[in-house]
């Protein structure tokens, strides 16, 4: 069982976009923006082990359809 297509795509777009933005900010503004990239990577690893993802919870509250898999 997995996430619904809409929820999965929204999650990938959100996290992928944040990673791109943090890398661009690290290159153009300050190298310390790479901490955000690291935190996002750590979050993805944590979510893969626990199945708990705050971004998924936010999207569920917004009404995106979901299937069991993440809480």
SULBEL-V757417 format. One record per residue. N is the residue number from 0. SS is DSSP state (H for helix, E for strand, C for the rest). Layout:
N_SS ; N_SS
This chain:
0_C ; 1_C ; 2_C ; 3_C ; 4_H ; 5_H ; 6_H ; 7_H ; 8_H ; 9_H ; 10_H ; 11_H ; 12_H ; 13_H ; 14_H ; 15_H ; 16_H ; 17_H ; 18_H ; 19_H ; 20_H ; 21_H ; 22_H ; 23_H ; 24_H ; 25_H ; 26_H ; 27_H ; 28_C ; 29_C ; 30_H ; 31_H ; 32_H ; 33_H ; 34_H ; 35_H ; 36_H ; 37_H ; 38_H ; 39_H ; 40_H ; 41_H ; 42_H ; 43_H ; 44_H ; 45_H ; 46_H ; 47_H ; 48_H ; 49_H ; 50_C ; 51_C ; 52_C ; 53_H ; 54_H ; 55_H ; 56_H ; 57_H ; 58_H ; 59_H ; 60_H ; 61_C ; 62_C ; 63_C ; 64_C ; 65_C ; 66_C ; 67_C ; 68_C ; 69_C ; 70_C
